Amino acid sequence: MAPRRPDADSPPSDADPLDGEPASVALPIEDTLDLHPFAPRDIADLVGEYLEQCARRGFREVRLIHGRGTGTQRRIVRSILTHHPLVEAFADAPPERGGWGATVVRLRDTPASNCNDQESNPNDQ
């Protein structure tokens, strides 16, 4: 199944009847993303895109719900967050927001577009 990408600006594409792949579905960008419907193999790309979209929209804090289960999705999420340039800090959610079944992420104040390498910007020369 094709993962649903968190991109409210893009209309969902139609499924190609010849290849049998379902269409991607655009998700609204909110301060919480529930990762339960996604396969572990899709989590890394999905979380990265979600964080970038949230930063572009001015979110400073988001919550990723990965569940308690075996810990696979939690480990994947934490690995991504550790190295992501938009992440200022992260921790288990408070008990009333999911406890260790969710991770609260504080995003940097810098928009995603400013986190990219700016060497090619003629205004910087």
Rosetta silent file (secondary structure, phi, psi, omega in degrees, C-alpha in Angstrom):
SEQUENCE: MAPRRPDADSPPSDADPLDGEPASVALPIEDTLDLHPFAPRDIADLVGEYLEQCARRGFREVRLIHGRGTGTQRRIVRSILTHHPLVEAFADAPPERGGWGATVVRLRDTPASNCNDQESNPNDQ
SCORE:     score description
SCORE:     0.000 S_00000001
   1 L     0.000  134.440  178.305    0.000    0.000    0.000 S_00000001
   2 L   -70.450  134.545  180.000    1.353    3.447   -0.882 S_00000001
   3 L   -68.047  149.115  174.538    1.969    5.574    2.194 S_00000001
   4 L   -86.058  125.532 -175.901   -0.191    8.603    2.753 S_00000001
   5 L   -95.677  142.525  179.593    2.036   11.640    2.758 S_00000001
   6 L   -81.682   80.990  179.742    1.490   14.656    5.007 S_00000001
   7 L  -142.683   93.239 -176.487    1.148   17.290    2.332 S_00000001
   8 L   -72.058  -13.265 -178.211   -2.059   19.269    2.462 S_00000001
   9 L   -84.177  -17.693 -177.466   -0.944   21.433   -0.478 S_00000001
  10 L  -103.223  132.014  176.314   -0.884   18.585   -2.997 S_00000001
  11 L   -70.212  150.798  178.261   -4.059   16.991   -4.302 S_00000001
  12 L   -64.243  142.248  178.229   -4.208   13.219   -4.018 S_00000001
  13 L   -84.386  157.817  177.731   -3.073   11.426   -7.150 S_00000001
  14 L   -84.350  148.048  177.218   -5.282    8.911   -8.900 S_00000001
  15 L   -69.887  143.215  175.508   -4.384    5.251   -8.776 S_00000001
  16 L   -85.488  114.973 -176.618   -2.940    3.811  -11.945 S_00000001
  17 L   -64.789  -18.857 -178.816   -5.295    0.968  -12.870 S_00000001
  18 L   -82.107  -34.490 -177.966   -2.481   -0.821  -14.708 S_00000001
  19 L   -94.442  -10.479  175.376    0.022   -1.058  -11.878 S_00000001
  20 L    75.297    1.332  179.128   -2.536   -1.742   -9.141 S_00000001
  21 L   -77.426  133.806  176.554   -0.924    0.678   -6.688 S_00000001
  22 L   -69.566  155.683  179.553   -3.385    2.665   -4.584 S_00000001
  23 L   -71.384  148.909  171.182   -3.280    6.427   -4.804 S_00000001
  24 L   -73.259  149.188 -179.361   -1.436    8.469   -2.220 S_00000001
  25 L  -119.291  129.851  177.464   -3.700   10.471    0.026 S_00000001
  26 L   -74.848  134.201  177.993   -2.809   13.956    1.258 S_00000001
  27 L  -102.817  143.240  174.806   -3.069   14.313    5.021 S_00000001
  28 L   -67.652  144.432  178.569   -3.953   17.573    6.723 S_00000001
  29 L   -87.996  112.986  179.039   -1.030   19.047    8.630 S_00000001
  30 L  -126.984  176.979 -177.097   -1.951   19.148   12.305 S_00000001
  31 L   -81.182    3.189  178.033    0.126   19.130   15.483 S_00000001
  32 E  -135.390  135.952  175.206   -0.310   15.367   15.899 S_00000001
  33 E  -126.366  118.901  178.000    0.538   12.522   13.534 S_00000001
  34 E   -88.915  117.244 -175.651   -0.674    9.011   14.368 S_00000001
  35 L   -90.387   -1.546 -178.791    1.796    6.533   12.878 S_00000001
  36 L   -54.201  -40.249 -176.506   -0.280    3.403   13.591 S_00000001
  37 L   -73.470   -4.986 -172.360   -1.634    3.084   10.027 S_00000001
  38 L  -105.499  146.537  176.464    1.855    3.089    8.487 S_00000001
  39 L   -73.674  146.838  178.879    4.323    0.286    7.949 S_00000001
  40 H   -52.140  -33.342 -179.344    7.667    0.667    9.735 S_00000001
  41 H   -66.075  -20.256 -178.669    9.409    0.897    6.331 S_00000001
  42 H   -95.126  -11.222 -171.187    7.457    4.099    5.576 S_00000001
  43 H   -63.104  -45.271 -175.290    8.022    5.863    8.908 S_00000001
  44 H   -58.185  -52.557 -179.804   11.391    7.511    8.171 S_00000001
  45 H   -64.339  -42.387 -177.885   10.280    9.309    5.000 S_00000001
  46 H   -61.960  -48.138 -178.653    6.878   10.132    6.432 S_00000001
  47 H   -65.215  -41.477  177.853    8.209   11.679    9.650 S_00000001
  48 H   -59.314  -46.954  178.431   10.842   13.692    7.774 S_00000001
  49 H   -64.148  -41.532 -179.420    8.243   15.139    5.398 S_00000001
  50 H   -61.325  -46.451 -179.815    5.830   15.790    8.255 S_00000001
  51 H   -60.907  -41.818  179.015    8.424   17.738   10.271 S_00000001
  52 H   -64.058  -43.193  178.935    9.298   19.878    7.247 S_00000001
  53 H   -65.174  -41.006  179.338    5.642   20.652    6.541 S_00000001
  54 H   -63.992  -42.886  179.287    4.999   21.511   10.200 S_00000001
  55 H   -62.931  -41.801  178.361    7.996   23.843   10.311 S_00000001
  56 H   -61.216  -30.584 -178.654    6.829   25.599    7.130 S_00000001
  57 L   -91.237    2.028  174.626    3.453   26.178    8.769 S_00000001
  58 L    88.785   10.179  176.472    4.987   27.609   11.922 S_00000001
  59 L   -67.459  138.746  175.625    4.413   24.739   14.350 S_00000001
  60 L  -105.720  -21.741  179.078    6.833   24.788   17.286 S_00000001
  61 E  -141.405  135.455  176.801    5.684   21.532   18.901 S_00000001
  62 E  -134.516  162.182  179.218    4.229   18.359   17.408 S_00000001
  63 E  -124.702  128.535  177.102    3.332   14.946   18.756 S_00000001
  64 E  -107.594  118.203 -179.627    4.123   11.679   16.998 S_00000001
  65 E   -95.171  109.935 -178.853    1.992    8.757   18.161 S_00000001
  66 L  -109.273  -12.818  179.573    3.949    5.548   17.592 S_00000001
  67 L    84.544  169.666 -177.471    2.256    3.344   20.183 S_00000001
  68 L   -92.894  -48.186  174.960    3.726    1.193   22.910 S_00000001
  69 L    18.580 -132.390 -177.938    3.776   -2.206   21.173 S_00000001
  70 L   -87.244  -10.757  179.461    7.176   -3.766   20.535 S_00000001
  71 L    92.971   -0.272 -178.141    8.962   -0.417   20.310 S_00000001
  72 H   -61.410  -51.958 -178.516    9.919   -0.716   16.639 S_00000001
  73 H   -65.813  -37.036  178.295    8.182    2.468   15.512 S_00000001
  74 H   -60.401  -45.433  179.155    9.376    4.346   18.607 S_00000001
  75 H   -62.687  -41.816  178.489   12.998    3.401   17.840 S_00000001
  76 H   -62.572  -47.882 -179.540   12.632    4.473   14.209 S_00000001
  77 H   -59.648  -48.599 -177.834   11.070    7.797   15.212 S_00000001
  78 H   -63.121  -36.364  178.124   13.727    8.510   17.841 S_00000001
  79 H   -63.789  -42.768  178.589   16.515    7.693   15.384 S_00000001
  80 H   -64.604  -47.241 -176.451   15.111   10.164   12.856 S_00000001
  81 H   -63.145  -34.949 -178.721   14.583   12.891   15.452 S_00000001
  82 H   -59.364  -33.782 -173.963   18.132   12.552   16.792 S_00000001
  83 H  -110.595   -1.162 -174.966   19.603   13.610   13.443 S_00000001
  84 L   -79.340  129.802 -175.582   16.927   15.842   11.943 S_00000001
  85 L   -67.371  -18.000  179.828   18.056   19.483   11.534 S_00000001
  86 L   -87.556   -9.949 -174.537   14.621   20.903   12.408 S_00000001
  87 E   -90.321  121.686  175.893   14.412   19.140   15.776 S_00000001
  88 E   -87.650  -41.842 -179.769   15.436   21.156   18.812 S_00000001
  89 E  -163.181  161.624  174.314   14.407   18.545   21.411 S_00000001
  90 E  -153.633  156.559 -179.261   12.101   15.571   21.963 S_00000001
  91 E  -161.560  166.674  172.371   10.793   13.510   24.859 S_00000001
  92 E   -57.176  145.420  176.076    8.075   11.073   25.845 S_00000001
  93 L   -69.200  154.529  173.973    4.683   12.721   25.869 S_00000001
  94 L   -64.104  159.152 -175.790    3.136   13.418   29.264 S_00000001
  95 H   -51.778  -39.830 -178.330    0.792   10.641   30.465 S_00000001
  96 H   -72.614   -8.231  179.132   -2.351   12.526   29.417 S_00000001
  97 H  -117.215   15.664  175.057   -0.976   12.847   25.851 S_00000001
  98 L   121.250   -9.900  178.965    0.161    9.244   25.355 S_00000001
  99 H    54.460 -139.381 -178.284    3.104    8.736   27.703 S_00000001
 100 H   -75.023    2.880  173.625    5.832    6.570   26.211 S_00000001
 101 H   -88.608    1.310  178.595    3.469    5.656   23.350 S_00000001
 102 E  -146.255  153.437  177.978    3.990    9.114   21.848 S_00000001
 103 E  -121.302  128.878  175.619    6.896   11.500   21.393 S_00000001
 104 E   -94.045  131.461 -175.720    6.582   15.260   21.730 S_00000001
 105 E  -119.550  128.346  173.765    8.955   17.129   19.418 S_00000001
 106 E   -98.950  123.328 -178.305   10.019   20.748   19.783 S_00000001
 107 E   -92.280  150.884  176.818   10.951   22.245   16.409 S_00000001
 108 L   -65.988  156.945 -179.439   13.543   24.922   15.847 S_00000001
 109 L   -74.684   -8.496 -177.260   12.317   28.440   15.186 S_00000001
 110 L   -85.621  127.765  176.145   14.004   28.377   11.763 S_00000001
 111 L   -59.986  151.801 -177.953   11.755   27.581    8.755 S_00000001
 112 H   -55.617  -35.809 -177.528   12.706   24.430    6.844 S_00000001
 113 H   -65.451  -24.698  178.948   13.747   26.467    3.808 S_00000001
 114 H   -85.290   -9.548 -179.820   16.461   28.161    5.888 S_00000001
 115 L   -84.586  -12.070  179.585   17.894   24.833    7.036 S_00000001
 116 L   -78.881  159.834  178.694   19.070   23.998    3.525 S_00000001
 117 L   -63.545  127.266 -174.128   22.531   24.864    2.303 S_00000001
 118 L  -102.190   13.957 -175.569   22.455   28.495    1.167 S_00000001
 119 L   -59.574  -30.725 -176.989   25.758   28.531   -0.804 S_00000001
 120 L   -85.332   -0.179 -179.941   24.013   29.041   -4.128 S_00000001
 121 L   -75.233  116.894 -176.960   22.079   32.105   -2.916 S_00000001
 122 H   -65.803  -22.027  179.349   23.431   35.131   -4.867 S_00000001
 123 H   -71.069  -17.849 -178.712   22.419   37.484   -2.023 S_00000001
 124 H   -87.370   -6.661 -175.362   24.989   35.848    0.255 S_00000001
 125 L   -96.227    0.000    0.000   27.934   36.675   -2.025 S_00000001
